[in-house]
């Protein structure tokens, strides 16, 4: 999605503006974490309107005919919801998604850049192929980020999909 491009460009803008020594591991281990916080905190909410529009589109198909809004696509729902229900309707129930995105991207970017910095000698001095090292680093960082963000993803699924109380209210 487009929000990933915004997150990564913000990350590149913030982290790319910091100084690191050439041919040596950077001794500042907190720089990776602080830059990830600074880049992802203002951008972690960008997924919520798209996710809510997608959910509204698919939920609309399950409602009785008299309650349907007749969205033709998720994009149509994204355009119509602010005018029909108000702009805050696109952010409704977004905290689990925001927490999931924040945890995933902060941990992914932190681990990826930290490991890339600490193990740079593998491709600069020991002739390991850079692409091979990058795949291993991305796989490890992605796995750690998935484990870190899974509880927030599970809460989102719990709120969205578990049976509701009478009247459609969620206990959680």
Buried (B, 14 or more C-beta within 10 A) or exposed (E): EEBEEBBBEBBEEBBEEEEBEEEEBBEEEEBBBBBBBBBBBEBBBBBBBBBBBBBBBEBBEEEEEEEEBEBEEBEBBBEBBBEEEEEEBBBBBBBBBBBBBBBBBBBBBBBBBBBBBEBBEBBEEEEBEEEEBEEBBBEEBBEBBBEBBEEBBEBBEEBBEEEEEEEEEEEE
